[in-house]
């Protein structure tokens, strides 16, 4: 095992994505196999139940660090993703991690409604509505930021017309004030 881990560790120095990820995967598998072989090793037959339980605990204590080393090595393979490397060996490490730590690596994706067309989905930011006269002064036109429901389209169109009428009236009023002479001479 020592010779195999040393030889695979030498491959990591190549710094070639495919070679590094494959060597990392096989290093992790060496640790996994050794941990499993310890757990499945032959037990002495002449042990009492108490001695057998103690023996099992001792074997688990010996195997646990190798299992942890296997998990850490597979995780290091996933670190290659941040360097732009993703290949079959990284995928295999991910699958192994899903078996070791399913709560973290074997999560099921949440289902959501399928978007059949970009036209059927409206991305909108929900904000508190401003009064129409303030919105028209600020931006020139007023549009609702709420998602449009089919029965509200008519209401929004009517609201938009009202805002446009208010805006037109304000423009007409501004133009009317331009025609008034501005005398600053005392009376």
Beta strands, then each sheet from edge to edge (+ up, - down):
end
